Amino acid sequence: MSASLTCSVLPNNDSTKNRMEAPRIRAMPLVPELFQNVSVSTQAVFLKSPPMAQTWARFCPNLDIVQYREALSEEKKTELDWRADKLVRRACANQLYKSSEFGWEVCSWIDIFGLIMDDRALRMDKRPYEFVQTDDNGQATVSRRIPDATLGLTTFDDYFLEHCFGCSVPDCKEEHGEKQPDRRLSQDRLRDMMHNPRCGLVVDGTWGKTDLVFPYAVYEAKKRGSGYEEAKEQIYHACRTYLAMLDDLARDPDNVAEYQTSDSKGYQLFAFMSCGSYWEVYIAWNFLDSCLVETIWEGDVKQFSRVYDLICIVDQIHDYAVNNHREFVMKHLEARHVRHEKTRQPSRLSAQTLRARESTVGTSDRSESSESDGTDAEDRKKPHFDARMPEWFLLKEKSKSARQAKAEETRNRNRRVRRSTPSLDTNDDSPEQKQGQSCPPKAEAKATKKAAPKKRGPGRPRKTRGKVLKPAKTPPRVTRSSARKITGES
């Protein structure tokens, strides 16, 4: 490490924070485990020196944008100028009208990540990722975080594997051969392999899913600069988690303590962070068995030159994802599929059953019991359930049960507190003050309302809706003298 390196080590907050940094040791059964520490380098932006990634990482974007632009066609240069100008105008408008965090995110998705979103070989979505941490009782539990965007690979169902992608543009010059659906990224095969206890490789940030697999980048956005430190902490945590997922992929499935090839440790991850109009670009890779996150670029997108640089960097990362990252993932999945075919259990649930179960997944913790990772409640009651399910699934189910038990305990405690509280109803209270005090459950109140007798008796007029009827005036008694007055006779 050079003397000009600005580097710090940030320990995590779980039980491993007091341990010395050690090589990342993996063993079966395979359970996702993030990198213990993260090292941070900022020499590229503060000292204006070449980033470490140019020497130690597999790929680093060309930060000399003038040199990068010279190799582009005139059509591509015109397109870049148009995209940069549009982003500058939108960023200035967001700054002028004090847009919300959502407004800045929309600006980023459309103007910066637009080409990535249009690429059918890649996926970009706001989705959670799960990780293992230690709770207050010292037990391992599964928690989750939700970045503003996760960029990964697309998986394919049987239809796309059979029909492939078609291009409707007559004069399209783009080569679609490398982006066609591949059976190594089949949703059914990945899901079945993931639920094999002798493989158990988690491919999605949400354990048990196969929608957006093996991310290559993550994005965090904040409305203003006050959330800068929080956004950086979220970026570092996401890098530790997703880089560990790529590390598990690169391992030899027959001996997870070793890597498949000598080049298997060349995996890496990119990250983007924005606080209003201020952006930073990171690159993370495995450096000396630690997650090294380096800041390679920063700038304000209200300036045309900085916007142009950012768009060129994102386009290079887009090319890396399609031409390098996707090939790296599919190459290392081959050995996983081979091991799965050798060790698959005939009694396991079929891929169609797993896919049907997965369609009923809930998002809240209260519905986690119905969240499908390939089994249901009846399967979990069977005596051979533990013997045929992967370790990550058992840990996730255990964490769900613990959260549900804790939530039920909290509800029971609150119910006891309400019952023990003396009634606040008094004769002096107005109906407005009494409203909402000691309210029965909705089901009980509904049943009581149905069972209550009607207040209106026979012959009583129907009550009007809030209108007070004036009593009818009784006509005066007609006498002989009153009749004379009416007719005018004397």
ZAMARGU-4260 file (C-alpha; in steps of 0.2 Angstrom, whole numbers, plus 5000, padded with zeros to 4 digits):
<rodrens>
0) 5000/5000/5000 | 5007/5017/4995 | 5011/5030/5008 | 4998/5042/5000 | 4984/5030/5003
5) 4970/5037/5014 | 4963/5021/5022 | 4953/5017/5037 | 4945/5001/5043 | 4927/5001/5049
10) 4922/4986/5060 | 4905/4979/5059 | 4893/4981/5074 | 4890/4962/5077 | 4900/4950/5088
15) 4914/4949/5076 | 4920/4967/5080 | 4932/4962/5093 | 4940/4949/5082 | 4956/4953/5072
20) 4955/4953/5053 | 4957/4936/5047 | 4956/4927/5030 | 4938/4924/5024 | 4935/4906/5029
25) 4920/4897/5022 | 4913/4879/5025 | 4898/4869/5022 | 4883/4871/5025 | 4885/4887/5016
30) 4876/4902/5024 | 4878/4920/5018 | 4890/4929/5029 | 4896/4947/5025 | 4914/4953/5025
35) 4920/4956/5043 | 4928/4973/5039 | 4928/4986/5026 | 4943/4997/5021 | 4940/5014/5014
40) 4952/5023/5001 | 4949/5041/4996 | 4966/5045/4988 | 4959/5046/4970 | 4948/5061/4975
45) 4958/5070/4988 | 4975/5068/4982 | 4971/5067/4963 | 4981/5052/4961 | 4977/5036/4951
50) 4965/5025/4960 | 4971/5008/4967 | 4958/5000/4957 | 4968/5003/4941 | 4982/4991/4948
55) 4973/4979/4959 | 4955/4977/4953 | 4950/4967/4937 | 4941/4982/4929 | 4942/5001/4933
60) 4933/5014/4922 | 4944/5026/4912 | 4943/5042/4921 | 4952/5051/4908 | 4936/5056/4899
65) 4944/5066/4885 | 4954/5050/4880 | 4938/5040/4882 | 4928/5052/4871 | 4941/5051/4857
70) 4937/5033/4854 | 4918/5036/4852 | 4909/5038/4836 | 4901/5055/4831 | 4884/5048/4834
75) 4889/5043/4852 | 4897/5059/4856 | 4881/5068/4850 | 4870/5057/4861 | 4882/5060/4876
80) 4880/5079/4874 | 4862/5078/4873 | 4860/5067/4889 | 4872/5078/4899 | 4863/5094/4894
85) 4846/5086/4899 | 4853/5080/4916 | 4861/5097/4920 | 4844/5106/4917 | 4835/5094/4927
90) 4847/5095/4942 | 4846/5114/4942 | 4827/5113/4942 | 4828/5101/4957 | 4839/5112/4966
95) 4829/5128/4962 | 4812/5120/4968 | 4820/5110/4982 | 4814/5093/4976 | 4811/5079/4987
100) 4822/5063/4988 | 4810/5055/4976 | 4813/5069/4963 | 4832/5066/4964 | 4830/5047/4962
105) 4819/5049/4947 | 4832/5061/4939 | 4845/5047/4942 | 4835/5033/4935 | 4830/5041/4919
110) 4845/5052/4915 | 4860/5042/4922 | 4854/5024/4922 | 4842/5024/4908 | 4852/5013/4896
115) 4855/5000/4910 | 4836/5000/4913 | 4833/4997/4894 | 4845/4982/4893 | 4836/4966/4895
120) 4851/4956/4901 | 4851/4967/4916 | 4839/4972/4930 | 4837/4987/4941 | 4825/4988/4955
125) 4823/4994/4973 | 4823/4978/4983 | 4829/4973/5000 | 4844/4962/5004 | 4846/4951/5019
130) 4861/4947/5030 | 4865/4939/5047 | 4869/4948/5062 | 4869/4945/5081 | 4854/4950/5092
135) 4854/4956/5110 | 4854/4938/5116 | 4869/4933/5106 | 4859/4923/5093 | 4862/4924/5074
140) 4847/4932/5066 | 4842/4937/5049 | 4839/4956/5046 | 4836/4966/5030 | 4840/4983/5022
145) 4833/4992/5007 | 4845/5002/4996 | 4837/5014/4984 | 4842/5004/4969 | 4851/4987/4966
150) 4858/4983/4949 | 4860/4965/4944 | 4857/4951/4931 | 4841/4946/4924 | 4835/4928/4926
155) 4824/4919/4913 | 4809/4908/4914 | 4805/4894/4901 | 4797/4905/4889 | 4812/4916/4886
160) 4823/4901/4886 | 4813/4894/4872 | 4810/4909/4861 | 4825/4920/4866 | 4824/4939/4863
165) 4818/4947/4847 | 4823/4964/4840 | 4810/4974/4832 | 4822/4988/4826 | 4825/4986/4807
170) 4842/4994/4806 | 4848/4989/4823 | 4867/4988/4823 | 4868/4981/4841 | 4874/4963/4843
175) 4861/4954/4854 | 4870/4937/4854 | 4879/4939/4870 | 4863/4945/4879 | 4851/4931/4874
180) 4844/4920/4888 | 4855/4907/4895 | 4850/4891/4904 | 4863/4894/4917 | 4852/4909/4922
185) 4836/4899/4922 | 4825/4903/4937 | 4820/4885/4940 | 4837/4879/4940 | 4844/4892/4951
190) 4829/4890/4963 | 4831/4871/4964 | 4850/4873/4966 | 4848/4886/4980 | 4836/4874/4990
195) 4848/4859/4988 | 4856/4857/5006 | 4872/4851/4998 | 4874/4867/4987 | 4864/4880/4996
200) 4871/4895/4986 | 4860/4911/4988 | 4859/4920/4972 | 4848/4934/4976 | 4849/4948/4990
205) 4832/4942/4996 | 4836/4924/5002 | 4825/4911/4992 | 4822/4923/4977 | 4829/4922/4960
210) 4822/4939/4952 | 4838/4950/4952 | 4854/4939/4955 | 4872/4943/4958 | 4872/4962/4959
215) 4886/4972/4951 | 4881/4989/4958 | 4871/4997/4972 | 4864/5015/4973 | 4860/5026/4988
220) 4851/5043/4987 | 4848/5057/5000 | 4839/5073/4998 | 4852/5084/5005 | 4870/5084/5011
225) 4864/5081/5029 | 4862/5062/5025 | 4880/5060/5018 | 4887/5050/5032 | 4872/5039/5033
230) 4872/5036/5015 | 4891/5031/5015 | 4887/5019/5030 | 4873/5011/5020 | 4885/5010/5004
235) 4899/5001/5014 | 4886/4989/5022 | 4879/4984/5005 | 4896/4982/4998 | 4901/4970/5012
240) 4885/4960/5009 | 4885/4959/4990 | 4904/4956/4988 | 4902/4941/5000 | 4889/4934/4988
245) 4901/4935/4974 | 4914/4927/4984 | 4903/4912/4988 | 4899/4911/4969 | 4918/4910/4965
250) 4921/4896/4978 | 4924/4878/4972 | 4907/4869/4976 | 4916/4853/4980 | 4928/4862/4992
255) 4921/4880/4997 | 4938/4883/5006 | 4946/4885/4989 | 4941/4895/4973 | 4937/4888/4957
260) 4951/4895/4947 | 4966/4907/4950 | 4955/4921/4942 | 4940/4918/4953 | 4945/4931/4965
265) 4943/4945/4952 | 4925/4949/4957 | 4920/4967/4961 | 4906/4978/4964 | 4902/4996/4960
270) 4892/5009/4971 | 4884/5026/4968 | 4879/5038/4981 | 4870/5055/4979 | 4866/5069/4991
275) 4856/5081/4981 | 4866/5086/4966 | 4883/5079/4973 | 4888/5062/4967 | 4901/5049/4972
280) 4906/5033/4963 | 4914/5019/4972 | 4922/5002/4967 | 4924/4988/4980 | 4934/4972/4978
285) 4942/4958/4989 | 4959/4965/4994 | 4969/4955/5006 | 4954/4946/5012 | 4945/4962/5016
290) 4932/4972/5007 | 4941/4987/5000 | 4929/5002/4995 | 4938/5015/4985 | 4930/5032/4980
295) 4936/5035/4962 | 4925/5050/4957 | 4915/5064/4964 | 4906/5079/4957 | 4891/5091/4956
300) 4879/5086/4942 | 4874/5105/4940 | 4890/5107/4931 | 4890/5101/4913 | 4908/5094/4913
305) 4905/5084/4929 | 4889/5077/4922 | 4897/5072/4906 | 4911/5063/4916 | 4898/5054/4927
310) 4888/5048/4912 | 4904/5041/4903 | 4908/5032/4919 | 4891/5024/4921 | 4891/5019/4902
315) 4908/5010/4905 | 4901/5001/4920 | 4886/4996/4909 | 4898/4988/4897 | 4907/4979/4911
320) 4891/4972/4917 | 4886/4964/4901 | 4903/4959/4894 | 4913/4954/4910 | 4902/4952/4925
325) 4888/4942/4917 | 4901/4930/4909 | 4910/4929/4926 | 4893/4924/4934 | 4888/4911/4921
330) 4905/4903/4920 | 4906/4900/4939 | 4887/4894/4940 | 4892/4879/4928 | 4901/4870/4942
335) 4886/4874/4954 | 4874/4866/4942 | 4885/4851/4940 | 4886/4848/4959 | 4867/4851/4960
340) 4863/4837/4947 | 4875/4825/4956 | 4867/4828/4974 | 4849/4832/4970 | 4836/4823/4980
345) 4822/4815/4971 | 4810/4819/4985 | 4812/4837/4985 | 4799/4849/4979 | 4799/4853/4961
350) 4803/4869/4953 | 4785/4872/4948 | 4780/4870/4966 | 4793/4882/4972 | 4788/4895/4959
355) 4770/4893/4964 | 4774/4895/4983 | 4785/4911/4979 | 4770/4920/4970 | 4761/4922/4987
360) 4776/4931/4996 | 4771/4945/5008 | 4782/4960/5012 | 4778/4963/5030 | 4784/4954/5045
365) 4767/4949/5050 | 4765/4940/5034 | 4782/4932/5035 | 4774/4915/5040 | 4767/4914/5022
370) 4783/4920/5014 | 4788/4905/5003 | 4806/4899/5001 | 4800/4883/4994 | 4790/4875/5008
375) 4774/4878/5018 | 4768/4875/5036 | 4764/4857/5033 | 4781/4853/5026 | 4789/4861/5041
380) 4780/4849/5052 | 4787/4833/5044 | 4801/4824/5053 | 4812/4824/5038 | 4810/4843/5035
385) 4827/4848/5043 | 4836/4834/5033 | 4831/4841/5016 | 4832/4860/5018 | 4847/4871/5017
390) 4855/4879/5032 | 4851/4897/5026 | 4832/4892/5025 | 4832/4886/5043 | 4840/4901/5049
395) 4828/4912/5040 | 4813/4903/5047 | 4820/4903/5064 | 4822/4922/5063 | 4804/4924/5057
400) 4797/4914/5071 | 4807/4924/5084 | 4801/4940/5077 | 4783/4934/5077 | 4785/4928/5095
405) 4792/4945/5100 | 4778/4954/5091 | 4765/4943/5099 | 4773/4946/5116 | 4772/4965/5113
410) 4754/4964/5108 | 4749/4954/5124 | 4759/4966/5135 | 4750/4981/5128 | 4733/4972/5130
415) 4737/4969/5148 | 4741/4987/5151 | 4725/4993/5143 | 4715/4981/5154 | 4724/4986/5170
420) 4722/5005/5166 | 4706/5012/5176 | 4692/5017/5166 | 4692/5036/5161 | 4673/5037/5158
425) 4664/5050/5169 | 4648/5058/5169 | 4656/5075/5166 | 4665/5069/5150 | 4658/5075/5134
430) 4654/5063/5120 | 4670/5070/5111 | 4681/5066/5126 | 4674/5048/5128 | 4676/5044/5110
435) 4690/5032/5107 | 4692/5027/5126 | 4691/5008/5129 | 4685/5005/5112 | 4681/4986/5109
440) 4688/4977/5094 | 4680/4980/5078 | 4673/4962/5077 | 4665/4963/5094 | 4658/4980/5091
445) 4650/4974/5075 | 4642/4959/5083 | 4635/4970/5097 | 4628/4982/5085 | 4619/4969/5076
450) 4612/4961/5092 | 4606/4977/5099 | 4587/4980/5097 | 4581/4994/5087 | 4576/5010/5096
455) 4562/5016/5085 | 4546/5009/5091 | 4530/5005/5081 | 4521/5021/5075 | 4536/5032/5078
460) 4542/5043/5064 | 4558/5039/5056 | 4573/5049/5062 | 4579/5061/5049 | 4598/5063/5045
465) 4603/5077/5056 | 4589/5089/5051 | 4578/5096/5065 | 4560/5096/5059 | 4550/5111/5064
470) 4533/5107/5072 | 4518/5111/5061 | 4507/5126/5066 | 4489/5122/5071 | 4477/5133/5061
475) 4467/5145/5071 | 4449/5141/5076 | 4437/5149/5064 | 4422/5159/5072 | 4409/5170/5065
480) 4418/5186/5069 | 4434/5180/5062 | 4425/5175/5046 | 4418/5192/5045 | 4435/5200/5046
485) 4441/5188/5032 | 4427/5192/5020 | 4427/5211/5025 | 4409/5211/5030 | 4404/5223/5045
</rodrens>
